[in-house]
Amino acid sequence: MNLYRDLVGTFGVVAIGIGIALIVRTAIAGGGVGIVIGLLFIALGAGRLYLLRRRKN
């Protein structure tokens, strides 16, 4: 189960990173739908990390 938790944690961090990159890239390009998609990726990653931490206890 340790490998699973590590992979889920890594996925959460990567999703947050992708979300931040999308927001930055979209802001540089002048705005658009990418900001919303970036926020959704950040929420996805944060949700996975939250559930992982909650399940650990």
N, C-alpha and C positions, 0 to 999 in steps of 0.2 A: 504493500500500500504506500510505501514511501515514494516510490517512483511516480505513482499516480498523483500524489500531493505535490511533488516537485513539478511535474508537468502542468498541472492545473495552475500552480502559482506562476510558473513561467508564462503560460498563456495569458494570465491576467495582466502581468507586467507588460508583455508584448502588445496586448490590445490597448493598454493605456498609452504606450509609446506611439502606436499607429494613430490613435486619436489625436494626440498632441501634434504629431507631424501633419496630419490632415488639416487641423485648425491653422497651424502656422502657414502651411503652403497655400491654403485658401485665402488667408488674410493678406499674404503677399500678392496674390493674384487679384485682389480687390473684393473679396467676399463672395458668398454664394452658399449653395447647399452643402458644400464640404464642411462648413462649420457645424451644421446639425449632425452630419454623419460622424464627424470627429467627436462630438459630445456623446453620441450614442456608443461609440467605441470605448470612450473613457468610462461611461456608465457600465458597459459590459465587463470591462476589466475590473473595475472596482467592485462590482457585484460578485464576480467570481472569487476575488480575494476575500471579500466579506464572508461569503458562504464557506470558504475554505477555513478561515480562522474560526468561524462559529462552530463548524463541525469538529475542529480539533479539540475543543474544550469538552 
